Amino acid sequence: MTQEIVLAEPRGFCAGVDRAIEIVERALQKFGSPVYVRHEIVHNTYVVNDLKAKGAIFIEELNDVPAGATLVFSAHGVPKSVEREAEQRGFRVFDATCPLVTKVHVEVAKLHKEGFEFIMIGHKGHPEVEGTMGQLDGGIHLVEDVVDVARLRPLQTEKLAVVTQTTLSVDDAADIAAAVKVRFPKVREPKQQDICYATQNRQDAVKLLSSQVDVVIVVGSPTSSNSNRLRELARKLGTASYMVDNAAELQPDWFLGRQRVGLTAGASAPEVLVTAVIERIKALGAVSVRKLNGIEETVKFPLPKGLRSEV
């Protein structure tokens, strides 16, 4: 049996991840090591280890950052309390928060001034959720599923708005948002969907891929929300799927009797890992690689002042 690898398009790094990694690398070049990073800059083991080797130190608490140090906030965003503490302690700060997450923060701040409470659709404990909910001292209610919607007890229902973690399953988020709308018909929905273009594109690509292959491999780390959603989506569509952090985690029995192997990568997984996975699957018997047609992403986000190239 001739086995073929079918590549999803797009896959891998998005503009927000590219920008976040470049911020750390440029800060290291300009100010030297160490550069401190609050939380993993993006949720990928390879990326984090690579930046550690270049001089980045990853921390969770600002108490672990010495006075006068250079500090980078991760792509997931941080609560206002962390921003205030970093300012008070006089760190040189570069904010690598994805601009699409910042957009949600700006919307929360604007509507809060107008008297709104918020329902946030997201995963408890995820740093992006903690960052968005931490934009306010209260008045944001987290829901993880439709069951949570029934338990909501907002202080008022005239001014309610929905915001969403940017890396959710598009379909799952839509189901929860629909339940919110049924319970609170006057709820204000985002002018544009909060789920980011890259998450949407990678999920759409997996929907196309799943129908054409016998098994889907997702390259991504266990902590990566958008990578986990890709694996779940393929399974939901009836295709066996597995997620791996690197090529060494591939199991030969996943490919037995399966002629077409689909391959994608989460938005924080670099292409070097995809290449290694392709080589490993070839070593297990695949003889050809084919790329599906898909959206070509051209989005690029500017770097913060102080790290931009001199023109």
C-alpha positions in Angstrom: 0.0 0.0 0.0 1.4 3.4 -1.0 1.1 5.8 1.9 0.7 9.6 1.2 1.1 12.5 3.6 -1.4 15.3 3.0 -0.5 18.7 4.4 -3.2 21.2 5.7 -2.9 24.8 4.5 -2.5 27.0 6.4 -0.8 25.5 9.4 1.8 26.5 12.0 2.9 30.0 13.0 0.4 32.9 12.9 1.3 36.6 12.8 0.8 37.0 16.6 3.2 34.1 17.4 5.8 35.4 14.8 5.6 38.8 16.5 5.9 37.5 20.0 9.0 35.4 19.3 10.6 38.3 17.4 10.0 40.6 20.3 12.0 38.3 22.6 14.8 37.7 20.1 15.1 41.4 19.4 15.1 42.3 23.1 17.9 39.8 23.6 19.9 41.3 20.7 19.4 44.9 21.9 19.7 44.6 25.6 21.6 41.3 26.0 20.6 38.3 28.2 18.8 37.7 30.3 15.5 38.9 29.1 12.6 37.8 31.4 9.4 36.6 30.0 6.2 36.3 32.0 4.7 32.9 31.2 5.7 30.9 28.1 5.9 33.4 25.3 3.7 31.0 23.2 2.6 27.5 24.2 5.2 25.4 22.4 8.0 23.4 24.1 10.4 23.7 21.2 10.0 27.5 20.9 10.4 28.0 24.7 13.5 25.8 24.9 15.1 27.6 21.9 14.6 31.0 23.5 15.9 29.7 26.8 19.1 28.7 25.0 19.4 32.2 23.6 19.1 33.8 27.1 15.4 34.1 27.9 14.2 33.3 31.4 10.6 32.4 31.8 8.9 33.3 35.1 5.3 33.4 36.4 5.7 35.9 39.2 7.3 39.4 38.9 9.0 38.8 42.2 11.4 36.6 40.3 12.5 39.5 38.1 15.5 41.6 39.4 15.3 45.4 39.4 16.1 47.2 36.2 15.6 44.0 34.1 14.0 43.7 30.6 10.6 42.0 30.8 8.3 40.7 28.1 4.6 39.9 28.5 3.6 36.7 26.6 1.3 36.6 23.6 -1.6 35.7 25.8 -1.9 39.0 27.5 -1.8 39.9 31.2 -4.2 41.3 33.8 -4.0 45.0 34.6 -2.6 44.2 38.0 0.5 42.7 36.4 0.9 45.8 34.1 0.7 48.1 37.1 3.2 46.1 39.2 5.7 46.0 36.3 5.4 49.8 35.9 5.8 50.4 39.7 8.9 48.2 39.8 10.5 50.1 36.9 11.1 47.2 34.5 11.8 47.9 30.8 8.7 46.3 29.5 7.8 45.0 26.0 4.2 43.8 25.5 4.0 40.8 23.1 0.3 40.4 23.6 -1.3 39.4 20.3 -3.0 42.4 18.8 -6.2 40.3 18.4 -6.2 39.7 22.1 -5.5 43.4 22.8 -8.6 44.1 20.6 -10.7 42.2 23.1 -9.1 44.0 26.0 -9.9 47.4 24.4 -13.5 46.4 23.8 -13.9 45.3 27.5 -12.5 48.6 28.7 -14.7 50.6 26.4 -17.9 48.8 27.3 -17.1 48.7 31.0 -17.2 52.5 30.9 -20.6 52.3 29.4 -21.8 50.1 32.3 -21.6 46.7 30.8 -21.1 43.4 32.5 -19.4 40.6 30.5 -19.8 36.9 29.8 -16.5 35.4 28.7 -16.5 32.2 26.7 -13.2 30.4 27.4 -11.2 27.8 29.4 -10.7 28.4 33.1 -7.0 28.9 34.0 -5.8 29.7 30.5 -3.5 32.7 30.6 -5.5 34.5 27.9 -8.7 34.1 29.9 -6.9 35.3 33.1 -5.5 38.3 31.2 -8.9 39.3 29.7 -10.8 38.8 33.0 -8.1 40.7 34.7 -8.8 43.8 32.7 -11.5 44.6 35.3 -11.8 44.1 39.0 -15.1 42.3 38.5 -18.1 42.0 36.4 -16.8 39.3 34.0 -18.4 35.9 34.2 -16.6 32.9 32.7 -18.5 30.1 30.9 -16.8 27.0 29.6 -19.9 25.2 28.2 -23.6 25.4 27.7 -24.3 24.1 31.2 -22.4 27.1 32.7 -24.7 29.5 30.9 -27.7 28.2 32.9 -25.8 29.0 36.1 -25.0 32.6 35.3 -26.2 35.2 37.8 -25.2 38.6 36.4 -26.1 41.7 38.6 -28.2 43.0 35.7 -29.3 41.9 32.2 -29.9 45.2 30.4 -26.2 45.7 29.6 -24.5 42.4 29.0 -21.8 41.7 26.4 -20.1 38.5 25.2 -16.3 38.2 24.7 -14.5 35.1 23.7 -11.0 33.5 24.1 -9.4 33.8 20.7 -8.2 30.2 20.4 -11.5 28.3 20.9 -13.3 25.8 18.7 -15.3 28.0 16.4 -18.3 25.5 16.5 -18.2 25.0 20.2 -18.0 28.8 20.9 -21.0 29.3 18.5 -23.1 26.8 20.5 -22.3 28.5 23.8 -22.9 32.0 22.3 -26.3 30.7 21.0 -27.2 29.5 24.5 -26.2 32.9 26.0 -28.4 34.6 23.4 -31.4 32.4 24.3 -31.0 33.2 28.0 -30.2 36.8 27.6 -31.8 38.0 24.3 -30.5 41.6 24.7 -26.8 40.5 25.0 -24.4 42.5 23.0 -22.3 40.3 20.7 -18.9 41.4 19.3 -19.0 43.4 16.1 -16.4 41.0 14.7 -15.9 37.5 16.1 -13.3 37.4 18.8 -11.9 34.0 17.6 -8.8 34.9 15.6 -8.4 34.6 11.9 -5.6 32.0 12.3 -7.6 29.8 14.6 -10.5 30.0 12.2 -8.3 29.2 9.1 -6.6 26.2 10.8 -9.9 24.8 11.9 -11.4 25.2 8.4 -8.3 23.5 6.9 -8.7 20.5 9.3 -12.3 20.2 8.2 -11.2 20.0 4.6 -8.3 17.7 5.5 -10.2 15.3 7.7 -12.6 14.3 4.8 -9.6 13.3 2.6 -7.4 11.2 5.0 -7.5 8.2 7.3 -5.7 9.8 10.3 -4.8 13.3 11.3 -1.6 14.2 13.1 -1.5 17.7 14.8 1.9 19.1 15.7 1.5 21.1 18.9 2.3 21.2 22.6 -0.2 19.9 25.3 -0.6 23.4 26.7 -1.6 24.9 23.3 -5.4 25.6 23.2 -5.6 26.0 19.4 -3.6 22.8 18.8 -5.9 20.8 21.1 -9.0 22.2 19.3 -7.6 20.9 15.9 -7.2 17.4 17.3 -10.7 17.5 18.8 -12.2 18.8 15.6 -10.7 16.0 13.5 -12.1 13.4 15.9 -15.5 15.1 16.0 -15.5 14.8 12.2 -14.9 11.0 12.5 -11.2 10.9 11.7 -8.7 9.3 14.1 -6.3 12.1 15.3 -3.3 12.4 17.5 -1.3 15.4 18.8 2.5 15.3 19.1 5.0 17.7 20.6 7.7 16.4 18.3 8.5 13.5 15.8 9.7 11.2 18.6 6.2 10.9 20.0 4.8 9.4 16.8 3.6 5.8 17.3 4.0 3.3 14.3 0.7 1.6 15.0 -1.2 4.9 14.3 -0.3 4.4 10.6 -1.0 0.7 10.1 -3.5 0.2 7.3 -4.0 3.9 6.8 -3.2 5.1 3.2 -3.5 8.8 3.6 -2.0 10.7 6.6 -3.2 14.2 7.3 -0.7 16.6 8.9 -1.3 20.1 10.4 0.3 22.2 13.1 -1.1 24.6 15.8 -0.5 28.3 15.5 2.5 28.2 18.0 4.2 25.2 16.3 7.2 26.0 14.1 7.6 24.4 10.6 10.9 22.8 11.6 8.8 20.4 13.8 6.4 19.7 10.8 9.4 18.9 8.6 10.8 16.4 11.3 7.4 14.7 11.5 7.2 14.4 7.8 10.6 12.7 7.7 9.6 10.3 10.6 6.4 9.3 8.8 8.4 8.7 5.6 10.7 6.5 7.6 7.6 4.5 8.6 6.5 4.0 5.0 5.0 7.1 3.5 6.3 7.8 0.0 4.8 11.1 -1.1 3.7 14.5 0.3 0.9 16.6 -1.1 -0.2 20.0 0.0 -3.9 21.0 0.0 -5.0 24.3 -1.4 -5.9 26.8 1.3 -5.9 30.4 2.4 -2.6 32.2 2.1 -2.1 34.3 5.2 -0.4 37.7 4.7 -1.2 39.3 8.1 1.8 40.9 9.8 1.7 42.8 13.1 4.1 45.7 13.9 6.7 45.4 16.6 6.6 47.7 19.7 8.5 50.9 19.7 12.0 50.4 20.8 12.4 47.1 18.9 11.6 48.2 15.4 14.3 48.1 12.8 15.9 51.5 12.1 14.9 52.8 8.6 
